[in-house]
Amino acid sequence: MPPAEPRIIGENTSKHRPTCLGAQNCLLHAAVVAYLEPTLIAQILMIRSMNHRMHCAAMMLGLCLLASPAVAQTDPGRWITRPALPTARQEMPHAVLDGKIYVVGGITGARTASNLVEVYDSATGVWSTAAPLPATMHHLAMAAAGGKLYVLGGYAGNSFTPSTLVFEYDPATDAWTAKTRMPTARGAHVAVTVDARIHVIGGAAFGASLGTHQIYDPATDAWTTASPMSTPREHLAADAIDGVIYVAGGRTSLNNFRTLEAFDTDTGTWASLQGMPTARGGLAAAALHGKLYVFGGEFPGVFSENEAYDPATDQWQPAAPMPAPRHGIGAVAVADTIFIIGGGPVAGFGVTDVNSGFVPPAPTPTALDPGETPPDHAVLYQNHPNPVSTATTIRFSTARPAFVTLTIYDLLGRAVATPLRRRLPPGEHTLPWHPDDLPNGVYLYRLHTGAFTATKTLVLLR
């Protein structure tokens, strides 16, 4: 364990190239009223049972709530409390598959390594268990890719011996499979998925902090080596925004860091950015609405800080602090909420079962003159056909290469499908979408390309 009073390393204040600022001024309730012709509304309300009428009314109410005015940028966000983690643990990662959060391994209150896999359904608020990890691990890294989970390295058993083990979890079979081992054994590292490949960065092995950066391709079950970070560190945090991986904070055995470095997956190069306001290790990070949010950490003591980084300005700003300080945590975004589950409420060992969610402010739309396009020239068009029976096509355009995410939401704000999440070249794009087993109703589809976000509505009516 690190000493109680580590020295703080000064921040790096060098800049990187600015990115375009862009947003779309969309008032959802006006769009829906304009789009839903009276005949279509009549079709939706043809279902005569009282339950269905109440459901339609609830959908329209939810739409109005979603269409409320944008939150000012000074809004620090808010915290919500969700059902507690069944088994209190720390030093375990989180990852998301189909709106469900998987919490794997870690250290229990008995100070023993765990192979538990507990799953939180963010839509229902219900916890369940999945097949246990084949090995007990803590300080492991985990990422989702191609509809499966991957656990990569960590400390094995009750020791701090770094491992090269890699396991794949398939939710369809509830089974784990061993895959090709990591080239470098390590623990207290991070794993981030970009374009279906998993980047494993940093960590520690046998007392040495690492800057090592290796990439796992689940499609080929093979590893490649990429450029290392310039600042080796462990107990760090990371996530990706538009194909760029941001790695924040962390520590060595002697020092906490403010350091923020970014790896551009297009160019394969690193850049040093504006450092965090608060130096800390044992923290967690998640990206949402084009910003990186960094939570908690330890030494000295335990941190409740929540700080937000905006790649468009290379600046940090404070956000609503955690209700209770924690370290040894993970952070994942589902729909419009970042979940932080479990962790340690005291420095070193000590576990909690707290499950809290941070809801950051939504992006502020920028008003545009008639006929004007957003600064990054991305455009989202109305899907066709609409209403949707068995399939529809969603069309959009981008003026420059961008990492594009298209997510389908119900009117409770729950992500029900993510049919697109990858880097695309500039130009016109069409995306066929099949609603599969979704029930009839009004849905929102949201296009996100970094600073630009646009939302439109579609109606599913079979």
Order of alpha helices (4+ residues) and beta strands (2+ residues): beta-alpha-alpha-alpha-beta-beta-beta-beta-beta-beta-beta-beta-beta-beta-beta-beta-beta-beta-beta-beta-beta-beta-beta-beta-beta-beta-beta-beta-beta-beta-beta-beta-beta-beta-beta-beta-beta-beta-beta-beta-beta
